Amino acid sequence: MNKIETSVDEHFEVVQAPQIVSAELATSDVGLIDFARKAGKNIFSVIPDATRTQNYLRGPANIHYVCDPEMITELLAGVGRNFPKSQFTRNVIGPAVGNGMILAEGEKWRAQRHRYAPLFAARNLPVLTSHFAATGDELADFFALANGEVDVADAAQEATLANISRVMFSGNEAVAKRDIRDGMRRFTDYISYMSLFDLMGLPKWLPRLKWLRSRKVITDVRKLTRDVIEKRQSKKNIEAEDFLDLLIEALETDQEDIETTIDNLLTFVAAGYETSANTIAWGLYLLAVFPDVQERIRQEILIASSDGPIKFEVLPQLPLLQAHVKETLRLYPAGALFARDATETTDINGITFKKGDVIMFPVYSLHRNELLWDKPDEYSIERFINKKYKRGQYIPFGDGPRICIGAQYAETEIMVLLASVLRKVSFTLTEHPVAPPNLTFTMRPGGPIILNARRV
């Protein structure tokens, strides 16, 4: 696996691109009961493989799979822009994130979006980049000291959790960073577990096994978050130092109650740490598979910034790295699937979505769809160098009014961490196999990603 294979005839040699791991999608029909049973462990196991070769597919019961860019744009930014998050999404993560922005609808969502948009504005990115760069240097030193086999997936999670501590909890002595990281890991594991009852849409009063197993996780992490907020309130910073101060400002001007503030802080942490970590891990894996590209990107970084912290103004000088991040998000999108519920009957391009239907957007399949991409399962940064694609074809952060509020934040964090690491460390494959990705709340590596790390 992952080795270049050649075939020779009497005239020339054909070199095939190395194979990279891909998700294992469903190759046979999946009924509704089987859908719910399998999806709880890995949603990829119920997404039809045919979504990679067709632009629309009808699933079991009232489920639709949409991979047509025009239909996607209409459903997310046009006539379906007000369709709410699917009920099964609410069932799965609702107990954990409550009334936070990820699940809020209508005026409540619009008010929260308006309130928190400044936190993620471009003007804040230079300051945030300094935090990211500090973490990037720590991660580079860790890999350099390892000087051998290392699980880059686990290391990337530690790094993005360190960024959370710096950016959202900076200067907080009330809670140890290790407690924050452990709490966030347990919290994310909780929301990544999907109950069969949730996926089947059974009544909320029926007990879920996850409640019995993990209710304490939610209680603990909410208490930890409340303690952090209350300690910061007592500190009374005159000028906002981080995201937490801005959240508290909304709380203290009576725009929001403390429970919603806790919901949103947990939402930002949960949505931000694992998604970025997974992209960094997959990005390093791809560069290990393609060492020539890795070296090209390294040289680009060294020319732009040979030493010292990576600064925000350096990032526009790294088009190869940016293209690599975009191609990583195409092949391994952290948000590999999301869904909406149709609230009224709607016709788009000859397809009727009835009220109550569930509209699935299998981003993983969309990004590898044979109708849209040339050699879709192959890695090529050239796809994103001086090229643009039709709206709805490439949506790693969604689209429409509910596009991910932290998209620019995430891309900046990923680029800074990768740039910091690559100028000091090189990565190669090992004999350890890389498991196919697994999809629950986010698309995770199916196991450790063990690479060789060597100081440059």
Phi, psi and omega in degrees: 000145175069013177254150180287128178251146180233151172230137187237133167245191187288349185249321186205168179251132178257123180258122179269145179294145177302144177280140175245156184292148179222161181290151177262102182270168183287127180256359176227165182298141180240118178285172186296315180295315179297324178302309182295321182293316183281323186297331180298334180263321181197108184297333178303331184291348179244351177283122183299136177299335180294345177293347177274348184238354179233158180264350176207142180212136176271128180264191178292153178054238186253031183263135175239138172251125185241123177230021178262120184306320181294317179294320179300315180297319178295321184284331183260330185237350182249239186297335182260014186299335181261006175296132184281166172304147185295153181297324181292330174295318179296319180297321186287311188250354181305313180299338184268321186247001170052236185262021179293173189298333184296332182244348180298151180229165173059222184295326178297317179293315182299320180295318180290320179299315179296321183293320188262351179304320180299333179299327185255012183293154183301329182295340179272347187295322178302319178292316179298324180300326179296324175292315180300319183295322178298317177294321179299319178295322177296318180295319178299317179296322178299312179296319181296319179290329178299318175045051181166211184290136181209145177275101184289336178293315179292318180296322179294322177297316178300321182293315181289330173293324175297320177297320177302315180299320182286317189275324184255341183230028185297142177068022182256112181266356185290327184231131180294144179302323180296322178295320178298313183295316180295319179297318180292323177297313180295321179298314181293322176299323180297309184286347178276348178273125182251120179286141175302320181296321179297313183292332178275353179073027179288158185307147183293337183285345177287126183299139175258143178301324181297330177296314183294324183280323198231010181304324182297330179300314181293315179301314183295314185288328177290322177295317178301315181295318178298318179299317180298316181296313183294321177296320180291323178301320181290336180286327177052068175293134179290315177250140180299130179262335184199188181300323183299319178299321180291324176296318181294327178301318178295321180296315187280348175264016176063021176277345189204145176273163187295328180294320177291324176298317177297316178305314184286323177297317178294323178298312181297320180293309184296318182286333188267329189277312186285326180297314178294318181300316181295321179295319178298316181297314178294325179297318178291322177300313181297322179290332175290325178289328184239076185298330179296318178294319179304317182289322176300316181292320179300315180296321177299317180295315182296324178293320183283325184201093186283334178206175183078170180298142173292126182257158183301321183290349178281332189302320177297344179273009184237061183295327179292318178296318178298318178297322178296318179297318179295319179291326175297317179291335174290311184285324184227065181293129181299318175269076190282349177200138170216167188217155175229154174256128177289128180258356174204156180292129186222136177251127178223122178050042176083000179253132179259124174254115182273157177305128181097349179291150177259122182255113181265135174246092181281085187302322179304312181291320178303315183287348178238021184285130184293338179281344188246334188234143174280125183047064191296335182270003179258149179273131176202113179290344180297339180300332188243023175253109180057038178227148176233154181236158181298149180300139180093352181272326182233106187224059180297339180244019183082197180199172178077192184299337182259022174302148185308123182293337183257021184302311182292324175302311183295314180298322178294314179301313182297315181296318182293317180295316179295317179298317180300320183283315190291334180283348180247337190224142173248155185232137175226162179288159174240184177281350180288125179291149176260121184287152176300154180293155180239139183241119168233250176295318173231172176271111181256156166301142182287359180181192178295151172247097185268117178237160170273127177248128180227138177297135180289000000 
